[in-house]
Amino acid sequence: MVENTLNIGKISEGFVLDHIQAGKSMDIYKYLNLDQLDCCVAIIKNAKSNKMGKKDIIKIECPIDIIDLDILGFIDHNITVNIIEDSKIVEKKELKLPSEIKNVIRCHNPRCITSIEQGLDHVFVLTDPENEVYRCKYCEEKYNRKRG
């Protein structure tokens, strides 16, 4: 009988993104532009989890300052960021919803200045943390993170 286990080696320096909602790792890979980095990246999808049932994990062997934790907090603020040095976890970072995000979501208001000025950043400000509501900085178009 073959066991369904997968072993991914330890990383000496970098970080591990844990407790990612199952199936969301490729979205995170895209938003963090990990394809543009010259470092080792391991993505584990649908790993067994006592806490979540199933989860995704991403291991990245590069300095932590390369990633934007605000984007990560916007995608899913329940993700745990484990910082690795000398093959050991030295710090766990808790994420929170960022107060402002830039160029992660786009304003869908056809009258917004971002629809006319192509080079303008799409900036959204957190206006209701409890309901996870963001608004466009320019036209106040509403974006509810829970509904998408």
QUIWO-V718285 format. One record per backbone hydrogen bond with DSSP energy under -1.0 kcal/mol. NH is the residue of the N-H (numbers start at 1). CO is the residue of the C=O. E is the energy in kcal/mol with one decimal. If there is no record, write none. Layout:
((NH:CO:E) (NH:CO:E))
This chain:
((5:3:-1.5) (14:84:-2.0) (15:60:-2.5) (16:82:-2.5) (17:58:-3.3) (18:80:-3.0) (20:56:-1.8) (24:21:-2.2) (28:24:-1.9) (29:25:-2.5) (30:26:-2.0) (31:27:-2.8) (32:28:-2.5) (33:30:-1.3) (34:29:-2.1) (36:33:-1.5) (37:34:-1.0) (42:59:-2.8) (44:57:-3.3) (47:55:-2.9) (49:53:-2.0) (53:49:-2.0) (54:52:-1.6) (55:47:-2.0) (56:20:-2.5) (57:44:-2.5) (58:17:-2.0) (59:42:-2.9) (60:15:-2.8) (61:40:-2.7) (62:60:-1.1) (66:63:-1.4) (67:64:-1.6) (72:68:-1.6) (73:69:-2.6) (74:70:-2.0) (75:71:-2.4) (76:72:-2.4) (79:76:-1.5) (80:18:-2.6) (81:93:-1.9) (82:16:-2.9) (83:91:-3.2) (84:14:-2.9) (85:88:-2.5) (87:12:-2.1) (88:85:-1.8) (90:83:-2.9) (91:83:-1.1) (93:81:-3.2) (101:124:-2.6) (103:122:-3.2) (112:109:-1.6) (115:112:-1.7) (117:113:-3.2) (118:116:-1.0) (120:117:-1.4) (124:101:-2.5) (125:135:-2.9) (126:99:-2.6) (127:133:-2.2) (128:133:-1.8) (133:128:-2.1) (134:143:-3.3) (135:125:-2.3) (136:141:-2.2) (137:123:-2.9) (140:136:-1.6) (143:134:-3.1) (145:132:-2.6) (148:144:-2.8))
